[in-house]
Amino acid sequence: MLAAGDVATAAAWNVLVGNDVELARGHQILTTTQRDAITTPTTGYEIYNSTLGRFDVYNGTAWNISRPFAMQAARASIANNATVTFTSGRFTQAPIVTVTPNTKGVFALYAFTGSITSASFAIEFSSAGTYDTNWMAVQMTASSGNG
């Protein structure tokens, strides 16, 4: 049985998390009270919070939920030279964005992403118009966003 303050070994990790990938493995396990008692945590310090059942990461000023990545995707009708806005708080930095037009029979249409920030991305098509489009944005670094 793991107790607060333990570091999860592979065997204990399997008992603790079953099929959940990477949960608590190699992280210090602390209660919220123990976490808050750390007087000078290092920016980026990550723990498994046994009180809340989640990873927490210290961002330099506060503890936030840590997620291994963040993603958002949609199928939408998008006009040329439009800006697509992400769900607020989803990304903590500019994600990688891919865009694919759904244009049967039109083979010469290309989609280009312009400015990409943690809040939005600009889209430009090779031809004027509005197009049915699939897009996906992924941040592969640790994120405190809404996943």
C-alpha positions in Angstrom: 0.0 0.0 0.0 1.3 3.4 -0.9 1.3 6.2 1.6 1.7 9.9 1.2 5.4 10.8 0.7 6.2 7.4 -1.0 7.6 7.2 -4.5 5.6 4.7 -6.5 7.6 1.6 -7.6 6.5 -0.3 -10.7 4.7 -3.0 -8.6 3.0 -0.5 -6.3 2.1 1.6 -9.4 0.2 -1.3 -10.9 -1.8 -1.8 -7.7 -2.4 1.9 -7.4 -3.6 2.7 -10.9 -4.5 -0.5 -12.7 -4.9 0.5 -16.4 -4.3 4.3 -16.1 -1.1 5.1 -18.0 1.7 6.7 -16.1 -0.4 7.7 -13.1 1.9 8.4 -10.1 4.8 6.4 -11.6 8.1 7.9 -10.3 6.4 10.9 -8.7 6.4 11.8 -5.1 2.9 11.2 -3.7 1.7 13.9 -1.4 -1.6 15.1 0.2 -2.7 18.6 -0.6 -1.7 19.6 3.0 1.8 18.2 2.5 2.1 19.8 -1.0 1.1 23.2 0.5 3.7 22.8 3.3 6.6 22.9 0.7 8.0 26.4 1.4 10.0 26.9 -1.8 8.9 24.6 -4.6 10.9 24.7 -7.8 9.1 25.9 -10.9 8.1 22.8 -12.9 8.1 20.5 -9.8 5.4 17.9 -10.3 3.8 15.6 -7.7 0.9 13.2 -7.5 -1.7 14.7 -5.2 -3.3 11.8 -3.4 -6.0 14.0 -1.9 -7.3 15.1 -5.3 -6.2 12.0 -7.3 -4.3 14.0 -9.9 -0.9 15.4 -10.9 -0.1 18.9 -9.8 2.7 21.1 -11.1 4.1 24.3 -9.6 4.3 27.1 -12.2 6.5 29.5 -10.2 3.6 31.1 -8.3 0.9 28.5 -7.7 0.1 24.8 -8.0 -2.0 23.8 -11.1 -3.3 20.6 -12.5 -0.7 19.0 -14.8 -1.7 17.4 -18.0 0.6 15.5 -20.3 -0.8 17.3 -23.4 -3.7 19.4 -24.6 -5.8 19.0 -27.7 -8.7 20.5 -29.5 -10.2 19.5 -32.9 -13.3 20.3 -35.0 -15.0 19.9 -38.3 -16.2 23.4 -39.3 -17.1 25.6 -42.2 -14.3 28.2 -42.3 -13.9 31.2 -44.6 -10.7 32.2 -46.2 -8.5 34.6 -44.1 -10.5 33.7 -40.9 -9.3 33.4 -37.3 -10.2 30.2 -35.4 -10.4 30.7 -31.6 -9.6 27.9 -29.2 -11.6 27.1 -26.1 -10.5 29.6 -23.4 -7.6 28.2 -21.3 -7.1 25.1 -23.5 -3.4 25.7 -24.3 -0.6 27.3 -22.3 1.5 27.9 -25.4 1.0 27.9 -29.2 0.0 24.3 -30.3 0.8 22.5 -33.5 -2.1 23.0 -35.9 -3.1 20.8 -38.9 -5.9 21.7 -41.3 -7.5 19.5 -44.0 -10.2 20.8 -46.3 -13.1 18.4 -47.0 -13.5 19.2 -50.7 -14.5 16.2 -52.8 -13.4 16.6 -56.4 -11.3 19.7 -55.6 -7.7 18.6 -55.5 -5.9 22.0 -55.8 -7.1 23.5 -52.6 -4.5 24.0 -49.9 -4.9 25.3 -46.3 -2.2 27.4 -44.7 -2.0 28.4 -41.0 -0.7 31.8 -40.3 -0.3 33.3 -36.9 -0.7 30.6 -34.2 -1.0 31.5 -30.5 -2.3 29.8 -27.4 -5.7 31.4 -28.0 -6.2 31.1 -31.8 -4.9 30.5 -35.3 -5.3 32.3 -38.6 -6.3 30.3 -41.7 -5.7 31.0 -45.4 -6.9 28.9 -48.3 -5.3 28.8 -51.8 -8.6 29.9 -53.2 -11.2 32.4 -52.0 -14.3 31.0 -50.4 -15.7 29.1 -47.4 -14.7 25.5 -47.0 -15.8 22.5 -44.9 -12.6 21.8 -42.9 -11.2 19.4 -40.3 -8.6 21.0 -38.0 -6.7 19.7 -35.0 -4.4 21.5 -32.5 -2.1 19.7 -30.2 0.3 20.9 -27.4 2.7 18.0 -26.5 4.3 19.7 -23.6 2.9 19.7 -20.1 -0.2 21.9 -19.8 -2.3 23.2 -17.0 -5.1 23.9 -19.5 -8.4 22.0 -19.7 -6.9 19.1 -21.7 
